[in-house]
Amino acid sequence: MRDSVSSWLSQSHASYELYPCHSVIMKITVAVLVLACFTTLDTVSFAQMNDKKSPQKLESAVFGGGCFWCLDAQFKLINGVKSVLSGYAGGTTNNPTYEQVCSETTGHAEVIQVEFDPTVVSYEELLGKFFRAHDPTTLDRQGPDVGTSYRSIILYKDENQKAIAEKVKAEAQKLWPDPIVTEIAPLRTFYKAEDYHQDYFAKNPDQGYCRVVVAPKVKKFEKLLHEQKQ
């Protein structure tokens, strides 16, 4: 648009000489056109800036409660959860493998890392659901899975998450007749599990463990989420 105005100005130069009486009118017209040009450009730029709003910042939560195949499938049902990764945390071995974690020598637990939109679901709400997604009263065990790698654990990334975890744990105790044994510890490193563990239930719904253990827990959790919407 700026080039077209410049071309129009050069073409109109001769008309100023031929018709001097019109020079004032022509100058006013040019000024109005130039002003309209820049106003339009500014308006477009402003509109483009508004269209390119920065995406909502996601937050993350890490916790474990038994086999991560279960929690992975359960938490993907929650509105506001953007992604779930299965992995290991809470131990001392760097870059542990599944076999090492199962050997109970790494100190790591099977956990999930949940990325969520805090404007849709809060960290506190996620923890409230976490205490309903598994049995937090059984030490180093969830159903048929026994060992420290299956312990109930919340790994906080800062003091705010720690305070919320302690608060929700205390409130959740009202729901359970036995003492809650969930560990609350600082998150040092989350190690993503092997690729074949990711989305395991979704990819292997007919696998024996998935049919007998995961599917009933997912169905029960789905019912809970439905009831909470009522």
C-alpha angles and dihedrals in degrees: 000000000000091000092050091054091050091050091049090051093053092047091050096050093090092052090062090060095044095045109029091165089066096050096098093050091047093051092051090049092050092049092052092049093049091048091050090049095055093040090055092048092050091049092051092047091050091049091049090051090053091049090054097061114164112259120255110274111245125217130208138223130190125200141139137209113166126310111010091220087073099047092044092057094042099050094047086068093064119102109239095030108120102182142356126204126190116222150125133277143148097062140090106244116101118231095355123197125224090252092053093049091049089053088067092229101107101061089229125133127212104256142163129230111217122198111199143171106245091203089065104032127010130222089246092054091049091053090048088057091043091061088053096044095067141010106272093184099071113088114228092343144092114183109297093355113093129181142069090279087068096050123130107255142161117201113200125203097203143006092269092058089045092055092047091048092053091047095050092044090055092048092047091056087076088066096053127062093206125061116275111240098188112145118227111201140155117269111239102168135350113212115201113231124236116292095251089063093058114100087355099160093046091052097040109033093148096051111118098245091044093053096045103035113012101041096055091048092049092048092049091048092048089054090051092052090050091051092049089058092057 
